[in-house]
Amino acid sequence: MKRSVFSVFLWAILLGVTSSGFAEQTLWVTRIIDPPVIDGLVNDSAWQNTPVLITYDNTQELPITIKSVYNDSEIFFLVIFPDLDESRTHKSWVWDPGRDIYTVGFDREDTFIFKWNMEAKPVDLSIYADNSYKADIWFWKACRTDAAGYADDKSHLLSPTEDRLATEIITRTGKRMFLLRESDEGESAYNIDLVSEYQGEILSRYTIKKPTGSRSDVKARAKWQDGRWTIEFGRKLITGNRDDLQFTPEQKYLFGVSRYEIAGRKPNTKLSSPLYGTGDTNEKLWLEFIQ
């Protein structure tokens, strides 16, 4: 159900809206002694009495609850959002008896994304922004990364420079920009299984494995229960990798989140998750450490 005009107005008053039209909030990170176990559960003492941030993914009006804690070497995040269905398969192989081959199915996995500003100054992190930027992307995928216990580590490059691998974006003001989505150095948490002979009506398309290099920086594990996802993330404050954002408690960091993949594509009603491929950051969020 869409929020009413009054509720949107009230939400803006409560959060504070910038002159650019985006709400701003701060996620306060508290210091802890005992780190949480990255298992998708909320029974760790680290999450008790921790400040809460509630933001919205406007693609489908979903509230997202976020908490964060840190110690001398790591930072952790707890993310909770409603989802009526647990979508843990992705592009499954579906047997086509008429052609005697496997084709890619319409199923799509659930996802969640942290998008971190890597510029020296604040920018609009939307894929429809008029400004250029580089962003560090933590991309949790219910099928392809969760079983390995990680989120994919990527980057977004938005610029006016045309690139054959980039997605063309028309900004809010009609400007032509290009979104390049790159993976960090290393190997991913999954391989595609190529299957030629019949082994069943529907087969998994992926083999799960441990990622390597900078692509293995972000640990993540999720549980779906009673119509909601609970995801825990963990990463070193300082990874030493040039394709990562580095955290120091003395600074604050601009970021955004999305319940849906930030790819700049249109919804596809044939998919079991038709909003897959859509999505954007909505509210301007800041991370600040309580020292």
C-alpha positions as CSV (number, residue, x, y, z in Angstrom):
1,M,0.0,0.0,0.0
2,K,1.3,3.5,-0.9
3,R,1.9,5.9,1.9
4,S,-0.5,8.8,2.0
5,V,0.7,12.3,1.1
6,F,0.3,13.2,4.8
7,S,2.4,10.3,6.0
8,V,5.1,11.2,3.5
9,F,5.0,14.8,4.7
10,L,5.1,13.6,8.4
11,W,8.0,11.3,7.6
12,A,10.0,14.2,6.0
13,I,9.4,16.3,9.1
14,L,10.5,13.6,11.5
15,L,13.7,12.8,9.5
16,G,14.6,16.2,8.2
17,V,14.7,16.7,4.4
18,T,17.6,18.4,2.6
19,S,17.1,21.2,0.1
20,S,17.7,18.6,-2.6
21,G,14.6,16.7,-1.5
22,F,16.3,13.7,0.1
23,A,15.8,12.8,3.8
24,E,18.9,12.6,5.9
25,Q,19.5,10.3,8.8
26,T,22.5,9.1,10.9
27,L,23.3,5.6,11.8
28,W,25.2,5.7,15.1
29,V,27.8,2.9,15.5
30,T,28.5,1.8,19.1
31,R,31.6,0.2,20.4
32,I,31.3,-3.4,21.7
33,I,33.6,-6.0,23.3
34,D,32.0,-9.3,22.1
35,P,31.4,-9.3,18.3
36,P,28.2,-10.8,17.0
37,V,28.2,-14.2,15.2
38,I,27.4,-13.7,11.5
39,D,24.5,-16.1,11.3
40,G,21.4,-14.1,10.6
41,L,20.1,-14.3,14.2
42,V,19.5,-11.4,16.6
43,N,20.4,-13.2,19.8
44,D,23.8,-11.6,20.2
45,S,24.4,-9.3,23.1
46,A,26.0,-6.9,20.8
47,W,22.6,-5.9,19.3
48,Q,21.0,-5.2,22.6
49,N,20.4,-1.5,23.4
50,T,22.0,-0.5,20.1
51,P,20.7,2.7,18.3
52,V,18.2,1.9,15.5
53,L,17.9,3.6,12.1
54,I,14.7,3.0,10.1
55,T,14.8,4.0,6.4
56,Y,12.6,3.2,3.4
57,D,13.1,1.6,0.1
58,N,10.7,3.5,-2.1
59,T,10.7,0.9,-4.9
60,Q,8.0,-0.9,-3.0
61,E,7.6,1.2,0.2
62,L,9.5,-1.2,2.4
63,P,10.8,-0.2,5.9
64,I,14.4,-1.2,6.5
65,T,15.8,-1.4,10.1
66,I,19.5,-1.1,10.5
67,K,21.9,-1.3,13.5
68,S,25.7,-1.2,13.6
69,V,28.5,-2.0,16.1
70,Y,32.3,-2.1,15.9
71,N,35.4,-3.1,17.8
72,D,39.1,-2.3,17.3
73,S,39.3,-4.2,14.0
74,E,35.8,-4.8,12.6
75,I,32.4,-3.2,11.9
76,F,29.1,-5.1,11.9
77,F,25.6,-4.4,10.6
78,L,22.2,-5.9,11.4
79,V,19.5,-5.4,8.7
80,I,15.8,-6.4,9.0
81,F,13.1,-5.9,6.4
82,P,9.7,-7.5,5.5
83,D,9.4,-9.9,2.6
84,L,6.4,-12.2,2.2
85,D,8.3,-14.7,0.2
86,E,11.7,-16.3,0.7
87,S,13.3,-16.2,-2.7
88,R,16.5,-18.3,-2.5
89,T,16.8,-19.5,-6.1
90,H,18.1,-17.6,-9.1
91,K,17.9,-18.2,-12.8
92,S,17.4,-21.9,-12.3
93,W,17.9,-24.3,-15.2
94,V,14.4,-25.4,-16.5
95,W,14.1,-28.3,-18.9
96,D,12.5,-27.6,-22.2
97,P,11.3,-31.0,-23.6
98,G,10.5,-29.6,-27.0
99,R,14.1,-28.4,-27.6
100,D,15.8,-31.0,-25.3
101,I,17.8,-28.3,-23.6
102,Y,17.9,-26.4,-20.3
103,T,16.8,-22.8,-20.4
104,V,17.1,-20.0,-17.8
105,G,14.1,-19.8,-15.5
106,F,12.2,-16.7,-14.4
107,D,13.1,-17.1,-10.7
108,R,15.1,-14.3,-9.1
109,E,16.8,-14.3,-5.7
110,D,16.2,-11.7,-2.9
111,T,19.0,-9.1,-2.5
112,F,20.2,-6.3,-0.3
113,I,22.8,-3.6,-1.1
114,F,24.9,-1.2,0.9
115,K,26.2,1.6,-1.3
116,W,29.1,3.6,0.2
117,N,30.4,6.9,-1.2
118,M,34.1,6.8,-2.1
119,E,34.4,10.4,-3.2
120,A,36.2,13.0,-1.2
121,K,33.0,15.0,-0.9
122,P,29.3,14.2,-0.5
123,V,27.5,13.3,-3.7
124,D,24.1,12.1,-4.8
125,L,24.4,8.3,-4.8
126,S,21.3,7.7,-6.9
127,I,21.8,6.0,-10.3
128,Y,19.8,8.9,-11.7
129,A,22.2,11.5,-10.3
130,D,23.7,14.2,-12.4
131,N,27.0,14.0,-10.7
132,S,29.7,11.4,-11.3
133,Y,30.9,9.1,-8.5
134,K,32.5,5.9,-7.4
135,A,30.8,3.8,-4.8
136,D,31.7,0.7,-2.8
137,I,28.9,-1.9,-3.1
138,W,28.2,-4.7,-0.7
139,F,25.8,-7.0,-2.5
140,W,24.1,-9.7,-0.5
141,K,22.4,-12.3,-2.7
142,A,20.1,-14.9,-1.1
143,C,21.1,-17.6,-3.6
144,R,24.6,-16.9,-4.9
145,T,26.4,-15.6,-1.8
146,D,24.5,-16.3,1.4
147,A,25.2,-20.0,1.5
148,A,28.9,-19.2,1.4
149,G,28.5,-16.7,4.2
150,Y,29.4,-13.6,2.2
151,A,28.1,-10.6,0.4
152,D,29.6,-9.8,-3.0
153,D,32.0,-6.9,-3.1
154,K,31.6,-4.6,-6.1
155,S,31.8,-1.0,-7.2
156,H,29.5,1.4,-9.1
157,L,31.0,4.0,-11.4
158,L,28.6,6.7,-12.7
159,S,30.0,9.1,-15.3
160,P,29.1,10.8,-18.5
161,T,31.8,8.7,-20.3
162,E,30.2,6.0,-22.6
163,D,31.3,2.4,-22.0
164,R,30.1,-0.6,-23.8
165,L,29.8,-2.6,-20.6
166,A,27.9,0.2,-18.8
167,T,24.1,0.7,-18.5
168,E,22.9,3.9,-20.1
169,I,21.0,6.0,-17.6
170,I,18.8,9.1,-18.2
171,T,19.0,11.2,-15.1
172,R,16.2,13.2,-13.4
173,T,17.1,16.2,-15.5
174,G,17.4,14.3,-18.7
175,K,21.2,14.1,-18.7
176,R,22.8,11.0,-20.4
177,M,25.0,9.1,-17.9
178,F,26.5,5.6,-17.8
179,L,26.5,3.2,-14.8
180,L,29.4,0.7,-14.8
181,R,29.1,-2.1,-12.3
182,E,32.5,-3.8,-11.6
183,S,33.5,-6.6,-9.3
184,D,36.4,-6.3,-6.8
185,E,39.6,-8.2,-7.4
186,G,39.3,-11.9,-6.7
187,E,36.9,-14.7,-7.4
188,S,33.2,-14.7,-6.6
189,A,31.3,-17.0,-4.2
190,Y,29.7,-18.9,-7.1
191,N,30.2,-20.6,-10.4
192,I,27.7,-21.3,-13.1
193,D,27.0,-25.0,-13.8
194,L,26.6,-25.8,-17.4
195,V,24.3,-28.8,-17.9
196,S,23.5,-30.4,-21.2
197,E,22.0,-33.8,-20.5
198,Y,18.6,-34.1,-18.7
199,Q,19.0,-34.5,-14.9
200,G,15.6,-33.3,-13.7
201,E,12.9,-30.7,-14.5
202,I,14.6,-27.9,-12.5
203,L,18.2,-27.6,-11.5
204,S,20.3,-25.1,-9.6
205,R,22.4,-23.0,-11.9
206,Y,25.2,-22.3,-9.4
207,T,27.9,-24.1,-7.4
208,I,28.7,-22.2,-4.2
209,K,32.3,-21.7,-3.1
210,K,34.4,-19.5,-0.9
211,P,35.3,-16.2,-2.5
212,T,38.8,-15.0,-2.7
213,G,40.8,-11.7,-2.7
214,S,39.0,-8.4,-2.2
215,R,35.8,-10.0,-3.2
216,S,35.8,-11.9,0.1
217,D,35.9,-8.8,2.3
218,V,32.3,-8.7,3.4
219,K,30.9,-11.6,5.5
220,A,27.1,-11.9,5.5
221,R,24.5,-14.5,6.5
222,A,20.7,-14.2,6.6
223,K,17.6,-16.0,7.9
224,W,14.1,-15.6,6.6
225,Q,11.3,-16.3,9.1
226,D,7.7,-15.1,9.7
227,G,7.7,-12.8,6.6
228,R,11.0,-11.0,7.1
229,W,14.7,-11.2,6.4
230,T,17.3,-10.7,9.0
231,I,20.9,-10.2,7.6
232,E,24.1,-9.7,9.5
233,F,27.2,-8.2,7.8
234,G,30.8,-8.0,9.1
235,R,33.9,-6.5,7.6
236,K,37.3,-5.3,8.7
237,L,37.5,-1.6,9.3
238,I,40.7,-1.4,7.2
239,T,41.0,-4.0,4.4
240,G,44.0,-2.4,2.7
241,N,42.4,-3.0,-0.7
242,R,42.2,0.0,-3.0
243,D,38.8,-1.0,-4.3
244,D,37.2,-0.8,-0.7
245,L,36.1,2.0,1.5
246,Q,38.3,2.2,4.6
247,F,36.7,3.0,8.0
248,T,38.2,5.1,10.8
249,P,36.1,6.0,13.8
250,E,37.1,9.7,13.6
251,Q,35.3,10.2,10.3
252,K,31.7,9.9,9.1
253,Y,30.5,8.2,5.9
254,L,27.8,8.8,3.4
255,F,25.9,5.7,2.2
256,G,22.6,4.4,0.9
257,V,20.8,1.1,0.9
258,S,18.4,-0.7,-1.4
259,R,16.3,-3.8,-0.9
260,Y,16.4,-4.3,-4.6
261,E,19.3,-4.7,-7.1
262,I,20.6,-1.3,-8.2
263,A,21.0,-2.0,-12.0
264,G,18.9,0.6,-13.8
265,R,16.7,-1.9,-15.6
266,K,12.9,-1.8,-15.9
267,P,10.6,-4.3,-14.0
268,N,10.0,-7.6,-15.9
269,T,6.5,-9.0,-15.1
270,K,7.7,-12.5,-16.4
271,L,10.0,-12.9,-13.4
272,S,8.9,-14.4,-10.1
273,S,10.5,-11.3,-8.5
274,P,9.5,-8.7,-11.2
275,L,11.3,-5.8,-9.4
276,Y,14.6,-7.6,-9.7
277,G,17.0,-5.3,-11.6
278,T,15.3,-2.2,-10.4
279,G,16.1,-0.3,-7.2
280,D,17.9,2.8,-6.1
281,T,19.2,4.5,-2.9
282,N,16.4,6.8,-1.6
283,E,17.4,8.5,1.7
284,K,20.8,10.1,2.4
285,L,22.3,8.2,5.2
286,W,25.4,8.9,7.3
287,L,27.5,6.5,9.4
288,E,29.0,8.0,12.6
289,F,31.0,6.3,15.3
290,I,30.3,6.7,19.0
291,Q,33.8,6.5,20.5
